[in-house]
Amino acid sequence: MATGSPAKTLIRDVRPWGGERSDVTLDGGVIAAVVPHLPEREAVHGAAPSAGRGTAAAAGPGATVVEGRGRLLLPAFSDVHVHLDSNRLGLPFREHTGGPGVWTMMLNDRNNWRRAETPIIERAATALGMMVARGTTRVRTFAQVDSDCGLERFDAVAAARERFKDSADVQIIAFPQAGLLLEDGSAAILEQALREGADVVGGIDPCTLDRDPVRHLDIVFGLAEKYQVPVDIHLHEPGELGAFSAELIVERTRALGMEGQVTISHGYGLWSMGEAKTRHLVEMFADADISTATVAPGTGPALPLQQLVEAGVRVGLGEDGQRDYWSPYGNADMLDRTWQLAFTQGFRADELIEHCLAVATVGGASIMGALPRLTAVADRPGLAAGDPASVVVLDGETPAAAVMDRLPDRTVIHRGRVVADGLRLLAGPHGE
């Protein structure tokens, strides 16, 4: 949205993580101060109109004032597993036509994505804009590259990132959805995307899809080493086979000194083999500092969320594809996906539901390198002086109530600037 250096902003009368009413000053793109809110601090001259609707508190000349009105203050949401190039948000609902299995679903997408009512460059921008409006300003998105689409989908995602460069921090993963060995030229296209500016190199199911895990992972990690980028691998493989692939990923992570730079996404099948195997995998992830991203699936074994976080494993949340040719689910709202994470984990206690909010905000940010990792279920970082000024003000009696109610009264601030309010983007230089 707005361009230029980070603004000075006062968020007046908010409750950080549901705590005491506070006034929060943002300056230079970071949180400068958090002080108790005193009602007698009333308007002074020089404050600019706020998106939060209300009277201004003492902020100093030229500052923007956001009236919190006693709402909650949280770190901005971080979606670290989304496919901006795979969505039909804002388009007519269509019958689901996908079949079972990754390859069959990929072919269904391949046969349909060009036929959508709007070009893919518009669909990627629509999805990202909707995400920002709902409070997500940190995004790690996949962009499919293969022999069918070449860099067309990558270019659409890159254009969306450029359009919203002042409203969100976006990392692009060059993603070989169709594998690297099944179609000629796949590895070359993946490398081309890295030359064109992809931030992360992706991989997928080295055993069940490409059926040659050594060669697949050699290509992925070879490119990561060559271009000095992180790795993010989709892993849908079941049970012992998935664990075998995970162990190979850990071996390469350690061999290349890439601890802290590798993410295993999904990993559904890793947690179905009993307590001892789960404990072994959690310890292995922690030792190699491999993070994991979940989309809170409604089927399969539940992610051992508490165990992973308490072991120091970085865990992030994402929405995956949204109303696309893979699935009719998804609506660009990470608060909804936070509810889904809590629901699929079977959480009822407020502290655990609030922990899901921490995963959806700080957890993903730690994968993107923006905030420190969560280290305990009760950990609530991200809103202290010196932390990034990317936050969301939202309605709710408590953080747990906000997850249950998912109300639309939200004000979104990125790098100290208000970029959305009431689920609507504020007008910016690109006309959003």
N, C-alpha and C positions, 0 to 999 in steps of 0.2 A: 504494500500500500504506500504509505508515506516514505519519502526518500530522505537522505541526509543523515547527519549524525544522530545517535540515540537521544531521545528527548528526556527532559526531566518531567516526571509525573508523580503526583500524590494520589495514592489510593486511600480514601478516607473511610474509616469505620468498617473494617473487614475483620474476619476471624480466621487467621492462618491455621489451616488444618482443623478448623472448628474450635480453636482456643479463644483466648480473650480478645475483645474488640481492640483493634489496633489501627494505627495510621502507618502506611508503608510508603516510603519514598524510593522512587526509581530514578537513577541518574547514571548516565554513561553506559547504558545497556545492562546495568546490574542493580540489584537491590542495595540501596545505600543505607537505609535505616528502617527499623521496625520499632515503633514506640507505642505505648498505651494510648488508646483513643480517649480524648477528653472532650465531652460535649461542648464545653465553653470555647473550644477552638473554632471560631466561626470565620466567615469569609473575610478575606483581605483583598486588597487591590492586586491586579496583575495576573490573576489566574485565568487561563483560557477555558472556554466551555468544555464540559466533559461529556463523554458518551454515556456515562452512568446516570445522567438525569438527576440533578439536585443542586444544592448550594455548595459553594467551595469552602474548603478549609485552608488554613495558612499553608501556602505552598511557595510563595515567592513569585516575582515577576516572570511572566511568560510560561509558567508551568501549566500543564494540563492536570485537571482534577477529575478523578473518577470517584463518584459517590458509591461507596460499597453498600450502604444501607443495611449494615449488619450481615451481609452475605458472607459466604465462605470464600477463602482465598486458597488456591492450590497451585502448584507448578502446572504449567501447560501440559496437556496430554502429549504423549509421544507414541505414534503409531509406527512400529518398527517391523511390521510385516504386512504390507499392502501392495496391491498391484494396480497402480494408477492407470495402466494401459488395459486393464480388464475390468470394465464397469459399464453399467447402463443406467447410472443414476440420472434421474430427471427424464428418462425416456419411458415410453409405454412398457408396462409389464408384459413379459412374454412367457410362453410355456417353456418349462425346462426340458431340454432335449439331450442332455449329456448321458453318457453310459458309464458303466463301472470302470475303474482303473485310470491311472494317470494318462496313459497313452490315448485311450479312447476319449477321455475328457479333453485332452489337448487337441485332438482331431476335430472334435465338435466345436471348440473355440476357433480353430483355424478355418473351418468351413463357414463361420458366421460373422467374425468380428468386422470384416469389411462391409457387411451389409447393414450395419446399424444406421439409424435414422440421421445421425450426425457423424462427422469425421472423428477419427480417434484423437486428433489434437484437441478438439473441443471437449470430448468426453474426459480426457485426462485432466484438463483445466477445471471442468465442472466438479469433478470429484475432489480435487485439491481445494478448490474454493469452499465447497461444502464442509470439508474437514476443518479448515481454518475457522469458519463461522461458528462451528460447534466447539472450538477450544483446542484443536490440535495444531500446534505450531512446530512440532518436530516430527519429521517423516522420513522413514527409510523405505523406499519403494523399489519393487522389482520392475524391470523393463525387459520384456521378452525379446530375445535375439535368436534368429534361426534362419534356415534356408528359405523359408516361406516369406517372412516379413522383413528380413534383413535388418536394417536399423530404423525402419519406419516407426515402430512402436517406441523404441528408445528415443528417437527424435521428438515424438509427441510428449513424452514424459519430461525430456529436457526443456521443451518449450513451456510446459506448465510450471516447472521449477523457476524458469526465468521470469515468467509472468507474476509469480507470487514471491519473488526473491526478498521482498521487504516484509513479508507476512509470515514466512515459515522457513525453517532450515531443512533442506531436503537433500538426502543422500540417495543416489541412484545405484541400484545393483544390476549389472549386466547379467541377465538370467537366461541360461540355455534350457528353457522349458521342455524342449524336445530331445534333450540329452546332447552329448558331444560326439558320439561315435556312430549314431544310427543314420545320419544324413551327411553327405559330403559338404565340407566347408564350414561345419558348425563351429569348430574351434577358431577358425580364422575370423568369423563374424564376431565371436565373443571378444577376441583380441581387438578387433576394430572398434568395438564399443568402448573398450578401455582407452584406446588412443583418442577417442572422441570425448572423453571426459567422465566416463563412469567412475563412481567412487569406490565401488565394491565389486568383486568378482563372485558370481554365483555358481552353484553346482546343484545336482539333483540325483538322488537315488542311484549311486554308482553301481550297485549290484543288480537291482531288479529292472532298471531301465536300460542302462548301457551294457550291463552284464560283464563289465570289466573294471572293477573298482580301482585297481592299481593305475591303469591308464587314465581313467577319468580323473582321479584325484591328482595324478601327476600333472595333467593339463591345468587343472584349476589352481593348484598351489604353485605351479611353475609360472603362471601368469601373475599370481599374487606377488611372488618374489620379484618378477621382472618389473612390474609397474608399482610395487610398493603400496598395495592396497589390501584392505581386509577381505575376508572370505565369509560368505553366507550360503550354507548348503541346505536345500530342502531335503528332509529325510522322512519319507513315508514308510520305509521298510519295516517289516514286522519282526518282533522278538529277537532271537539270536542273530538273525541276519542284519537287522538294524544295529544291534550292539557291535557286530563285527565291523560294519562301516564306520560307526562312531569311533571304534578303537583305531582304525586306520587314519581317521581324521586327526585324532589326538597325536598319533605318531608323527604325522607330518607337521602338525602345529609345533611340537617340541623340537623336531629336527631343524626347522627353519627359524626357531626363536620367535614364533608368532603368537605367543601367549598374550591373551587380551585382544586379539585381532580376528578371532574366528567365532562364528555363530552357527549353531545347528538349529534350523527352524523346524517347527512341527515336532518331529521325534515321537509321534504317537506311540509307536510300538516299543519304545525303549523301557516303558514303565509297566510292562505286563508280565514280568518274569519273576516276581516275588521280591521279598524284602531284601534278601542278601544281594541280589543282582542290582536292585535299585540303589542300594547303599554304595555298591562298587562304582556304578556309573556316576552317581552324584560326586563321589570323591574324585573320580577321574576328571570330570568336568572342572571341579574346583581347582585341582592341581595344575591343569593346563590353562586355567582361566578361559575356558570356553563358555560363551554365553548361549542362551537359548531364547527363542521367540515362539510364543504360542498364540493361537487364535481362539483359544477356549472352545475346542470342538465339543459337540454334544454327544459324541459317541467315543467308545474306546476307554482305556484306563485313564484316570485323572492324573494330571501332572502333579508330581510331588512338590508342590509349590513351596510349602513351608520348609521342607527339608533342603531344597535347593538354595533358598535365600539364606537360611541359617548356616549353610556351608560356604557362603560367599559367592555363589554362582549368580551372575547377572541374568535376570529374567525380564523380558519385555513382552508387551502385548500388541497385537495387531488385528486388523479387520480382514486381511486376505483380499480376494476379489469381492466386488460388491455388486449384487444384482447383475451378474454377468452370465457367460455361457457355461460356467462351471457350477454356479449356485445362485439361487434367488435371494440369499440372505445378504445383509449388510446395508447400512444407511448413512455412512460417513460420520457416525457419532460414537466416539470412543467411550462416552459415558454409558451408552447402551452396551458396548462390548465389555466394559468393566462389570456391569450387572451380570452379563453372561459368564464371565470368569468366576464371579462369586457363586453363581448358581451351579455351574458345573463342578465347582470344588465342594459343593454342599455346605458352604459357609452360612452361618446364621448369626454368630456373635459379631457385635459392632466392630471390634478390633480387627477381625479377619476380613470383614467387608471393606473396612478402611484400608487394610493392607492391599487389597486388590486395586484400590485407587493409587496407592503408592507404586505398585507395579506398572500401572497404566500411565503414570506420569514420570516418576523418577527412574523406575526400572528401565524403561525404554531409553530415557535420556542417558543412562549410564552406558548402554550399548553404543550409543552414538557419540560418547565421549563428552557429553555436556554436563553431567552431574556425577558425583560419587555413587557407588553401588549401595543398594540396600544390604544391611548386614543382619537384620532381625525383623521379625514380624511387626514389632512395635516401632520400627524406625520410620521417622517422618521428616526427612531432610528436604532441602530445596527452597526454603523460604526465609533464609537468614541473610544478614548483610553480607554482600560479596557474591551471592548466588545470582545466576542469570535472571534478567528482568523479563522473562517469558512466563506469564502466569495467566490464570483464568479465575475470574470472580463469578461464582454461581450460587444459585438459590438452594437452600436446604437447611433444615434445623440442625443437622449434624452431617458429617461426611457420609456416614452409612445411609442416612435418610436421602441424601442427594443421589446416591446410587439407586436407591429404590424408586424415587420419584422422577428423576431425570427431567427437571423442569427447564423451560426455555430461557429463563432470565439469566443470561450469561454475558459477561464482558471479557473480551479476549485481548490480551496485551502481549506484544512480541517486541523484544529488545526495547522495552520502555515506551512503546507507542501503542495506542488503542487501534486494533485492526478490525474488530467486529463487536457487535452488540446486539443482543436479542436474536441471535442466530442469523444476523444479517452482516455481510461485509460492509465496511465503511468505504466510501468512495475514495479511490486512490488514483495515482498517475496513469494507471492502465484502464481506468473506468470500471473497476469491479464495484 
